[in-house]
């Protein structure tokens, strides 16, 4: 009798252990996520929200560990190769960074592409699909991401300048080779100066004006070294996409993959709704005026058209130099913008 009772108790304990084990049977998987953006950037908060959503939607089975500000010691120029080899699981992708390995990706979108903010939302599915295609060639799957806000772009100068004619003889700070060539096409001297050096360059007279995102000009204290601002066009902002190495993706269960994609698209949809916001831009202009900036009349329609024509000419040349894919990307995007 004691033997039977003991056997029954042992069986009960065994079953209990099985159930206890089942609760932790699926091992937690952690994906390392590289982001080159500083944690203070607005986009960083959306990436953190993505990580939170992944954990929530997978019931804790899948974690995304975000390394902001290049915390993994990776270089942006190497990200395509790094993901292809599965050396890191995920990364924040930005097509213009990969000119060495995939020059065509930098020709998908360019400044001067849009003249109205709403055009960005219309072209977004087109440029996203082209980026997806380009990344796939490197064994990288893109799954949503952060749609960057469409900020105003203006000329921030020490003198009251709001025309291309007024920029003649002036030196302008820009952020890309495409912009250097665009302004040179217009007979205006321009040079690439990193954001961190822009303040000093204006202060010391290395440049007279800065071509910059007006909406966030306050964050780099442009109001301290320039007095005037004139709006030129909306920022053609490439989206920050979440890329996962196909090597890492293949290791996830169907449930984990579904949670990952669902979380990524939720962040994409939220940021897309926030990307075009006239009220945000209006409030930012008011704030800059309060800081002492004189907001001049925008560049004329004629000047905008002249700038856009020059930008598109340089864009086409850049695409042709990038090969067949570059030409196809350029023709695909510009044909949609021209409709």
C-alpha positions as a Markdown table, in Angstrom:
| # | Residue | x | y | z |
|---|---|---|---|---|
| 1 | Unk | 0.0 | 0.0 | 0.0 |
| 2 | Unk | 2.8 | 2.4 | 1.0 |
| 3 | Unk | 4.6 | 1.4 | -2.2 |
| 4 | Unk | 1.5 | 2.3 | -4.4 |
| 5 | Unk | 1.0 | 5.6 | -2.6 |
| 6 | Unk | 4.7 | 6.5 | -3.0 |
| 7 | Unk | 4.6 | 5.6 | -6.7 |
| 8 | Unk | 1.5 | 7.8 | -7.2 |
| 9 | Unk | 3.1 | 10.7 | -5.5 |
| 10 | Unk | 6.3 | 10.3 | -7.6 |
| 11 | Unk | 4.1 | 10.3 | -10.7 |
| 12 | Unk | 2.3 | 13.4 | -9.6 |
| 13 | Unk | 5.6 | 15.2 | -8.9 |
| 14 | Unk | 6.9 | 14.1 | -12.3 |
| 15 | Unk | 3.9 | 15.5 | -14.1 |
| 16 | Unk | 4.2 | 18.7 | -12.1 |
| 17 | Unk | 7.9 | 19.0 | -13.2 |
| 18 | Unk | 6.9 | 18.5 | -16.8 |
| 19 | Unk | 4.4 | 21.4 | -16.6 |
| 20 | Unk | 6.9 | 23.6 | -14.8 |
| 21 | Unk | 9.5 | 22.9 | -17.5 |
| 22 | Unk | 7.0 | 23.5 | -20.3 |
| 23 | Unk | 6.6 | 27.1 | -19.0 |
| 24 | Unk | 10.2 | 27.8 | -20.0 |
| 25 | Unk | 10.7 | 25.2 | -22.7 |
| 26 | Unk | 11.1 | 27.8 | -25.4 |
| 27 | Unk | 14.4 | 29.5 | -24.9 |
| 28 | Unk | 14.5 | 33.2 | -25.1 |
| 29 | Unk | 16.1 | 34.5 | -28.3 |
| 30 | Unk | 17.9 | 37.9 | -28.3 |
| 31 | Unk | 18.7 | 39.8 | -31.5 |
| 32 | Unk | 21.4 | 42.5 | -31.4 |
| 33 | Unk | 20.4 | 45.7 | -33.2 |
| 34 | Unk | 22.9 | 48.2 | -34.5 |
| 35 | Unk | 21.9 | 51.9 | -34.8 |
| 36 | Unk | 24.3 | 54.6 | -35.7 |
| 37 | Unk | 22.0 | 57.3 | -34.4 |
| 38 | Unk | 22.6 | 58.9 | -31.0 |
| 39 | Unk | 20.1 | 57.9 | -28.3 |
| 40 | Unk | 19.0 | 61.6 | -28.1 |
| 41 | Unk | 17.6 | 61.5 | -31.6 |
| 42 | Unk | 13.8 | 61.2 | -31.9 |
| 43 | Unk | 14.2 | 58.1 | -34.1 |
| 44 | Unk | 15.9 | 56.3 | -31.2 |
| 45 | Unk | 12.7 | 56.4 | -29.1 |
| 46 | Unk | 10.8 | 54.7 | -32.0 |
| 47 | Unk | 13.5 | 52.0 | -32.2 |
| 48 | Unk | 13.2 | 51.4 | -28.4 |
| 49 | Unk | 9.4 | 51.2 | -28.9 |
| 50 | Unk | 10.0 | 48.6 | -31.6 |
| 51 | Unk | 12.1 | 46.5 | -29.2 |
| 52 | Unk | 9.4 | 46.7 | -26.5 |
| 53 | Unk | 6.6 | 45.7 | -29.0 |
| 54 | Unk | 8.7 | 42.7 | -30.1 |
| 55 | Unk | 8.9 | 41.4 | -26.6 |
| 56 | Unk | 5.2 | 42.0 | -25.9 |
| 57 | Unk | 4.0 | 40.4 | -29.1 |
| 58 | Unk | 6.2 | 37.3 | -28.7 |
| 59 | Unk | 5.3 | 36.9 | -25.0 |
| 60 | Unk | 8.9 | 37.4 | -24.1 |
| 61 | Unk | 10.2 | 34.7 | -26.4 |
| 62 | Unk | 12.1 | 37.2 | -28.6 |
| 63 | Unk | 14.1 | 40.2 | -27.4 |
| 64 | Unk | 15.7 | 43.0 | -29.4 |
| 65 | Unk | 18.8 | 44.5 | -27.7 |
| 66 | Unk | 19.4 | 48.0 | -29.3 |
| 67 | Unk | 22.9 | 49.5 | -29.4 |
| 68 | Unk | 22.4 | 53.2 | -30.0 |
| 69 | Unk | 25.2 | 55.5 | -31.2 |
| 70 | Unk | 27.2 | 52.7 | -32.9 |
| 71 | Unk | 27.6 | 51.0 | -29.5 |
| 72 | Unk | 28.7 | 47.7 | -31.2 |
| 73 | Unk | 31.7 | 49.5 | -32.8 |
| 74 | Unk | 30.4 | 48.9 | -36.3 |
| 75 | Unk | 30.9 | 51.4 | -39.2 |
| 76 | Unk | 28.0 | 52.4 | -41.3 |
| 77 | Unk | 29.9 | 51.8 | -44.6 |
| 78 | Unk | 30.4 | 48.1 | -43.5 |
| 79 | Unk | 26.8 | 47.3 | -42.5 |
| 80 | Unk | 25.8 | 45.5 | -45.7 |
| 81 | Unk | 28.7 | 43.1 | -45.4 |
| 82 | Unk | 28.2 | 42.7 | -41.6 |
| 83 | Unk | 24.6 | 41.7 | -41.9 |
| 84 | Unk | 25.2 | 39.5 | -44.9 |
| 85 | Unk | 27.7 | 37.4 | -42.9 |
| 86 | Unk | 25.3 | 37.4 | -39.9 |
| 87 | Unk | 27.9 | 39.1 | -37.7 |
| 88 | Unk | 25.1 | 41.2 | -36.2 |
| 89 | Unk | 21.4 | 40.4 | -36.3 |
| 90 | Unk | 19.7 | 43.7 | -37.2 |
| 91 | Unk | 20.6 | 47.2 | -38.1 |
| 92 | Unk | 19.0 | 50.6 | -38.9 |
| 93 | Unk | 19.4 | 50.9 | -42.7 |
| 94 | Unk | 19.9 | 54.2 | -44.5 |
| 95 | Unk | 20.6 | 53.8 | -48.2 |
| 96 | Unk | 22.8 | 56.8 | -48.7 |
| 97 | Unk | 25.5 | 55.3 | -46.3 |
| 98 | Unk | 26.5 | 52.4 | -48.6 |
| 99 | Unk | 28.0 | 54.2 | -51.6 |
| 100 | Unk | 31.1 | 51.9 | -51.5 |
| 101 | Unk | 29.3 | 48.6 | -51.7 |
| 102 | Unk | 26.0 | 49.5 | -53.3 |
| 103 | Unk | 26.3 | 52.9 | -55.0 |
| 104 | Unk | 22.9 | 52.6 | -56.7 |
| 105 | Unk | 21.1 | 52.7 | -53.3 |
| 106 | Unk | 22.3 | 56.3 | -52.9 |
| 107 | Unk | 20.5 | 57.3 | -56.1 |
| 108 | Unk | 17.0 | 56.1 | -55.0 |
| 109 | Unk | 16.1 | 59.5 | -53.5 |
| 110 | Unk | 17.8 | 62.9 | -53.6 |
| 111 | Unk | 17.3 | 66.5 | -52.4 |
| 112 | Unk | 15.1 | 68.5 | -54.8 |
| 113 | Unk | 13.0 | 65.4 | -55.5 |
| 114 | Unk | 9.9 | 66.9 | -53.9 |
| 115 | Unk | 8.6 | 70.4 | -53.6 |
| 116 | Unk | 5.6 | 69.6 | -51.5 |
| 117 | Unk | 5.7 | 67.6 | -48.3 |
| 118 | Unk | 2.7 | 65.5 | -49.3 |
| 119 | Unk | 4.6 | 64.2 | -52.4 |
| 120 | Unk | 6.8 | 62.2 | -50.0 |
| 121 | Unk | 3.9 | 60.1 | -48.8 |
| 122 | Unk | 3.0 | 59.3 | -52.4 |
| 123 | Unk | 6.5 | 58.3 | -53.4 |
| 124 | Unk | 7.3 | 56.4 | -50.1 |
| 125 | Unk | 6.0 | 53.0 | -51.2 |
| 126 | Unk | 8.0 | 53.3 | -54.4 |
| 127 | Unk | 11.3 | 54.2 | -52.8 |
| 128 | Unk | 10.8 | 51.6 | -50.0 |
| 129 | Unk | 10.3 | 48.8 | -52.5 |
| 130 | Unk | 13.5 | 49.8 | -54.3 |
| 131 | Unk | 15.5 | 49.9 | -51.1 |
| 132 | Unk | 14.0 | 46.5 | -50.1 |
| 133 | Unk | 15.1 | 45.1 | -53.5 |
| 134 | Unk | 18.6 | 46.4 | -53.1 |
| 135 | Unk | 19.1 | 45.1 | -49.5 |
| 136 | Unk | 17.8 | 41.7 | -50.5 |
| 137 | Unk | 20.7 | 41.3 | -52.8 |
| 138 | Unk | 22.9 | 41.4 | -49.7 |
| 139 | Unk | 20.9 | 38.8 | -47.8 |
| 140 | Unk | 19.0 | 41.4 | -45.8 |
| 141 | Unk | 15.3 | 41.4 | -45.2 |
| 142 | Unk | 13.7 | 44.8 | -44.4 |
| 143 | Unk | 10.6 | 44.8 | -42.1 |
| 144 | Unk | 9.2 | 48.3 | -41.6 |
| 145 | Unk | 11.1 | 50.9 | -39.7 |
| 146 | Unk | 11.0 | 54.7 | -39.0 |
| 147 | Unk | 9.5 | 57.1 | -41.5 |
| 148 | Unk | 11.6 | 60.2 | -41.0 |
| 149 | Unk | 9.7 | 63.5 | -40.4 |
| 150 | Unk | 9.6 | 65.8 | -43.5 |
| 151 | Unk | 11.2 | 68.9 | -42.2 |
| 152 | Unk | 11.6 | 72.3 | -43.9 |
| 153 | Unk | 15.0 | 72.9 | -45.6 |
| 154 | Unk | 16.2 | 76.5 | -45.7 |
| 155 | Unk | 19.3 | 78.7 | -46.2 |
| 156 | Unk | 20.5 | 80.0 | -42.8 |
| 157 | Unk | 22.7 | 83.0 | -43.5 |
| 158 | Unk | 24.5 | 85.9 | -41.8 |
| 159 | Unk | 23.0 | 88.3 | -44.3 |
| 160 | Unk | 19.4 | 88.6 | -45.6 |
| 161 | Unk | 19.5 | 86.2 | -48.6 |
| 162 | Unk | 16.5 | 84.5 | -50.1 |
| 163 | Unk | 17.4 | 84.1 | -53.7 |
| 164 | Unk | 19.8 | 82.1 | -55.8 |
| 165 | Unk | 21.2 | 85.4 | -57.1 |
| 166 | Unk | 21.9 | 86.5 | -53.6 |
| 167 | Unk | 23.9 | 83.3 | -53.0 |
| 168 | Unk | 26.3 | 84.1 | -55.8 |
| 169 | Unk | 29.7 | 84.8 | -54.3 |
| 170 | Unk | 28.8 | 83.2 | -51.0 |
| 171 | Unk | 30.0 | 79.9 | -49.6 |
| 172 | Unk | 27.4 | 77.4 | -48.6 |
| 173 | Unk | 27.6 | 74.5 | -46.2 |
| 174 | Unk | 25.8 | 71.3 | -47.4 |
| 175 | Unk | 25.7 | 67.7 | -46.3 |
| 176 | Unk | 26.3 | 65.6 | -49.4 |
| 177 | Unk | 28.3 | 65.4 | -52.7 |
| 178 | Unk | 25.0 | 65.6 | -54.6 |
| 179 | Unk | 24.3 | 69.0 | -53.0 |
| 180 | Unk | 27.8 | 70.3 | -53.7 |
| 181 | Unk | 27.4 | 69.4 | -57.4 |
| 182 | Unk | 23.9 | 70.9 | -57.4 |
| 183 | Unk | 25.0 | 74.3 | -56.1 |
| 184 | Unk | 28.0 | 74.3 | -58.4 |
| 185 | Unk | 25.7 | 73.7 | -61.3 |
| 186 | Unk | 24.1 | 77.0 | -60.2 |
| 187 | Unk | 27.4 | 78.7 | -60.0 |
| 188 | Unk | 27.4 | 78.7 | -56.2 |
| 189 | Unk | 30.3 | 77.5 | -54.1 |
| 190 | Unk | 29.4 | 74.7 | -51.6 |
| 191 | Unk | 31.2 | 72.3 | -49.5 |
| 192 | Unk | 30.4 | 69.3 | -47.3 |
| 193 | Unk | 30.9 | 70.2 | -43.6 |
| 194 | Unk | 29.8 | 67.7 | -40.9 |
| 195 | Unk | 27.0 | 68.8 | -38.6 |
| 196 | Unk | 29.3 | 68.9 | -35.6 |
| 197 | Unk | 31.6 | 71.4 | -37.4 |
| 198 | Unk | 28.9 | 73.5 | -38.9 |
| 199 | Unk | 28.6 | 76.0 | -36.0 |
| 200 | Unk | 32.3 | 76.8 | -36.0 |
| 201 | Unk | 32.5 | 77.0 | -39.8 |
| 202 | Unk | 29.8 | 79.7 | -39.7 |
| 203 | Unk | 31.3 | 81.5 | -36.7 |
| 204 | Unk | 34.7 | 81.7 | -38.3 |
| 205 | Unk | 33.6 | 82.6 | -41.8 |
| 206 | Unk | 34.6 | 79.4 | -43.5 |
| 207 | Unk | 31.0 | 79.5 | -44.9 |
| 208 | Unk | 28.5 | 82.3 | -45.1 |
| 209 | Unk | 25.3 | 80.2 | -45.1 |
| 210 | Unk | 24.2 | 76.7 | -44.1 |
| 211 | Unk | 21.7 | 74.6 | -46.1 |
| 212 | Unk | 20.1 | 72.8 | -43.2 |
| 213 | Unk | 16.9 | 71.3 | -41.8 |
| 214 | Unk | 15.2 | 74.4 | -40.5 |
| 215 | Unk | 12.8 | 72.6 | -38.1 |
| 216 | Unk | 15.7 | 71.3 | -36.0 |
| 217 | Unk | 18.1 | 74.2 | -36.5 |
| 218 | Unk | 17.7 | 75.2 | -32.9 |
| 219 | Unk | 19.2 | 71.9 | -31.7 |
| 220 | Unk | 22.5 | 72.9 | -33.3 |
| 221 | Unk | 22.3 | 76.5 | -32.2 |
| 222 | Unk | 22.2 | 78.0 | -35.7 |
| 223 | Unk | 20.4 | 81.1 | -34.3 |
| 224 | Unk | 23.7 | 82.0 | -32.5 |
| 225 | Unk | 25.8 | 82.2 | -35.7 |
| 226 | Unk | 23.2 | 83.2 | -38.3 |
| 227 | Unk | 20.5 | 85.9 | -38.3 |
| 228 | Unk | 18.4 | 85.1 | -41.3 |
| 229 | Unk | 16.5 | 82.2 | -42.8 |
| 230 | Unk | 14.7 | 81.5 | -46.0 |
| 231 | Unk | 12.7 | 78.4 | -46.8 |
| 232 | Unk | 13.7 | 76.5 | -50.0 |
| 233 | Unk | 12.0 | 73.1 | -50.1 |
| 234 | Unk | 10.9 | 70.1 | -48.0 |
| 235 | Unk | 13.5 | 67.5 | -47.0 |
| 236 | Unk | 13.5 | 64.4 | -49.2 |
| 237 | Unk | 14.1 | 62.1 | -46.3 |
| 238 | Unk | 15.0 | 58.5 | -47.0 |
| 239 | Unk | 13.3 | 56.1 | -44.5 |
| 240 | Unk | 15.2 | 54.5 | -41.7 |
| 241 | Unk | 14.4 | 50.8 | -42.3 |
| 242 | Unk | 14.8 | 47.9 | -39.9 |
| 243 | Unk | 17.0 | 45.3 | -41.6 |
| 244 | Unk | 17.6 | 41.7 | -40.4 |
| 245 | Unk | 20.2 | 39.4 | -41.7 |
| 246 | Unk | 18.6 | 36.4 | -43.5 |
| 247 | Unk | 21.0 | 34.2 | -41.5 |
| 248 | Unk | 19.4 | 35.5 | -38.2 |
| 249 | Unk | 15.9 | 35.5 | -39.6 |
| 250 | Unk | 16.1 | 31.8 | -40.6 |
| 251 | Unk | 16.8 | 30.9 | -36.9 |
| 252 | Unk | 13.5 | 32.3 | -35.7 |
| 253 | Unk | 10.3 | 30.4 | -35.3 |
| 254 | Unk | 7.3 | 31.4 | -37.4 |
| 255 | Unk | 5.7 | 32.9 | -34.3 |
| 256 | Unk | 8.9 | 35.0 | -33.5 |
| 257 | Unk | 9.1 | 36.2 | -37.1 |
| 258 | Unk | 5.4 | 37.2 | -37.1 |
| 259 | Unk | 6.0 | 39.2 | -33.8 |
| 260 | Unk | 9.0 | 40.9 | -35.3 |
| 261 | Unk | 7.2 | 41.9 | -38.5 |
| 262 | Unk | 4.1 | 43.0 | -36.7 |
| 263 | Unk | 6.1 | 45.2 | -34.3 |
| 264 | Unk | 8.1 | 46.8 | -37.2 |
| 265 | Unk | 5.1 | 47.6 | -39.2 |
| 266 | Unk | 3.3 | 49.1 | -36.2 |
| 267 | Unk | 6.2 | 51.6 | -35.7 |
| 268 | Unk | 6.3 | 52.3 | -39.5 |
| 269 | Unk | 2.6 | 53.1 | -39.6 |
| 270 | Unk | 2.8 | 55.4 | -36.5 |
| 271 | Unk | 5.8 | 57.3 | -37.8 |
| 272 | Unk | 4.3 | 57.6 | -41.3 |
| 273 | Unk | 1.3 | 59.4 | -39.8 |
| 274 | Unk | 3.7 | 61.7 | -37.9 |
| 275 | Unk | 6.0 | 62.4 | -40.9 |
| 276 | Unk | 4.0 | 65.3 | -42.5 |
| 277 | Unk | 2.8 | 67.8 | -40.0 |
| 278 | Unk | 2.2 | 71.4 | -41.1 |
| 279 | Unk | 1.5 | 72.4 | -37.5 |
| 280 | Unk | 4.8 | 71.1 | -36.3 |
| 281 | Unk | 6.6 | 73.2 | -39.0 |
| 282 | Unk | 4.6 | 76.3 | -38.2 |
| 283 | Unk | 5.4 | 76.0 | -34.4 |
| 284 | Unk | 9.0 | 75.5 | -35.2 |
| 285 | Unk | 9.1 | 78.7 | -37.3 |
| 286 | Unk | 7.5 | 80.6 | -34.5 |
| 287 | Unk | 10.1 | 79.3 | -32.1 |
| 288 | Unk | 13.0 | 80.3 | -34.4 |
| 289 | Unk | 11.5 | 83.8 | -34.6 |
| 290 | Unk | 11.4 | 84.0 | -30.8 |
| 291 | Unk | 15.1 | 83.1 | -30.8 |
| 292 | Unk | 15.9 | 86.2 | -32.9 |
| 293 | Unk | 16.0 | 84.7 | -36.4 |
| 294 | Unk | 14.5 | 86.9 | -39.1 |
| 295 | Unk | 12.4 | 84.7 | -41.3 |
| 296 | Unk | 12.6 | 86.1 | -44.8 |
| 297 | Unk | 10.1 | 85.4 | -47.7 |
| 298 | Unk | 10.8 | 81.9 | -49.1 |
| 299 | Unk | 12.8 | 81.5 | -52.3 |
| 300 | Unk | 10.6 | 82.3 | -55.3 |
| 301 | Unk | 8.9 | 79.6 | -57.3 |
| 302 | Unk | 11.3 | 80.4 | -60.2 |
| 303 | Unk | 14.3 | 79.9 | -58.0 |
| 304 | Unk | 12.8 | 76.6 | -56.6 |
| 305 | Unk | 12.3 | 75.3 | -60.1 |
| 306 | Unk | 15.8 | 76.3 | -61.1 |
| 307 | Unk | 17.2 | 74.5 | -58.0 |
| 308 | Unk | 15.1 | 71.4 | -58.7 |
| 309 | Unk | 16.2 | 71.2 | -62.3 |
| 310 | Unk | 19.8 | 71.4 | -61.3 |
| 311 | Unk | 19.3 | 68.8 | -58.6 |
| 312 | Unk | 17.6 | 66.4 | -61.0 |
| 313 | Unk | 20.4 | 66.9 | -63.6 |
| 314 | Unk | 23.1 | 66.0 | -61.0 |
| 315 | Unk | 20.9 | 63.2 | -59.6 |
| 316 | Unk | 20.7 | 61.6 | -63.1 |
| 317 | Unk | 24.4 | 61.9 | -63.6 |
| 318 | Unk | 25.0 | 60.3 | -60.2 |
| 319 | Unk | 22.6 | 57.5 | -61.1 |
| 320 | Unk | 24.3 | 56.8 | -64.5 |
| 321 | Unk | 27.7 | 56.6 | -62.7 |
| 322 | Unk | 26.2 | 54.0 | -60.4 |
| 323 | Unk | 25.3 | 51.6 | -63.2 |
| 324 | Unk | 22.2 | 50.0 | -64.5 |
| 325 | Unk | 20.5 | 49.7 | -61.2 |
| 326 | Unk | 21.1 | 53.4 | -60.5 |
| 327 | Unk | 19.6 | 54.4 | -63.8 |
| 328 | Unk | 16.6 | 52.2 | -63.2 |
| 329 | Unk | 16.1 | 53.6 | -59.6 |
| 330 | Unk | 16.3 | 57.2 | -60.9 |
| 331 | Unk | 13.9 | 56.6 | -63.8 |
| 332 | Unk | 11.4 | 54.7 | -61.6 |
| 333 | Unk | 11.3 | 57.4 | -58.9 |
| 334 | Unk | 11.3 | 60.5 | -61.2 |
| 335 | Unk | 8.6 | 59.0 | -63.4 |
| 336 | Unk | 6.3 | 58.7 | -60.4 |
| 337 | Unk | 7.2 | 62.2 | -59.3 |
| 338 | Unk | 6.5 | 63.6 | -62.8 |
| 339 | Unk | 3.0 | 62.1 | -63.0 |
